[in-house]
Amino acid sequence: QVQLVESGGGLVQAGASLRLSCAASGRSFSTFHMGWFRQAPGKEREFVAAIRWTGGTTYYADSVKGRFTISRDNAKNTVYLQMNSLKVEDTAVYYCAAPRTIVPWPPARASVYDYWGQGTQVTVSS
């Protein structure tokens, strides 16, 4: 059974950094793109970042470009999201996601993903 488990969330002050991890089990995702999404209270889930299966190409939402960095370690079947210069508006539950098959690049739509983690809460205070 495929599982994605996020970790690394927490409560931080504005300007701080956090590193989220997403550990996959049940299958290898080394040949699939991976993504991060977030959902704030009362808002729809939104795309944050994606990374090609090779790890060499990344894609970001404008709201996080220059502050967040997505990376992956295929040997560990793990994807990371380094978040720097956090803002209050970054407060949300963060989810990692993976598709079941090869999908077009960039995979910025939630509908192309089949597997989702349970989410990890990130709260940024002013």
N, C-alpha and C positions, 0 to 999 in steps of 0.2 A: 504494500500500500504506500502510495506516494505521500510524503509529508514535507511541509516547509515550516520551519520553526524559526521565528524571528527572536532576537534578543538585543539588548543594549539600550533600550529606551530608558527614559527617566525624566526627572525634573531638574531643569537647569535655568540659569539666568540668561537673559539676552546677551549675545556676544560669545557665549560658550560653545563648546564643541561636543558632539556625541558621535559614536561609531556604532551603527547598527549592523548586525550579522543575520544572515539567513542561511540556515543549514538545511540542505535537502537530503532526503533519504527515500529509499524505495526504488529509485532509478537514478541513472546518471543524467545530469543536465548539461554535460560538458559540450554537447553539440547543439544546444538551444540557446536562444537569446533569453535573458532574464530581465525582470523589471521590478521597480519599486513604485508603489502608489501610496497615497495618504488620504485620510478622510477626517475632516474636522467636524465637530458637532453641528448638525443642521445643514451640512453641505454634502454635495456629491463626492464620491471618490474621484480623486484626480491623479493624473500621471505625474511622477516625479523624475524618474530616470530609467534608462535601459542600457544594457550592455550586450554587444554581440557575443556569440558563443566563443569566438576567438579571444575576446577580451580586449581587442585592439581598437574598437570603435565604441563610443558612448554617445548618448543623446539625453538632453535634459530639458525639463520645463524651464521656461524663461524665468520663472520666479525663484529658481534655485541655482541657475547657471552661475558659475564662478564661486559658489559657496559650497556646493555638494559635489562629492566625487563617488561614482559607483565603480566598483572593481570586483573581480572574482578570482577564486582559486579553484580551478577545475579539479585538481587533485583532491581537494577537500570537499568538493561539491558544495561550495559555500560562496555566497555573494555578500558584498559589504556595501554600506552606504556611509561614507564619512561626511558628517555635516558640521560645517564651520560657520562662524558668525551667525549663530542661530537668532532668529527673530520671533517675536511673540506670535506672529502669523504663521509660523511653522508648526505651531501646536496642532497635533492630530494623532490619530492612530496610523502607524505606518505598516504597510503590508508588502511582502515580497510576493512575486508571482512568476509562474513559469507556464509555457505553453506545452501542449501534448505533442505538437508537431512543429515542423519548421514554419515560421511565419515571416511575412515581409518586414523589411526594415524601413523605418524604425517602428517597433511595436509599442505605440503610445496609447492605443485603445485598450480599455479593460476587457473588451469582448474577445480579444485574441488569446487571452490567457485562460488556462483550464485549471491550474492548481494555484491555491492561495494559502498563505499562512494565516495564523490566528490574529496576527497583528501585535505590535508593541507600541505602547503609549509614549509619546514624546510631548512634554509640556515645557514651554518656555515662558518664564516669568519676566516681567519688566523690572 
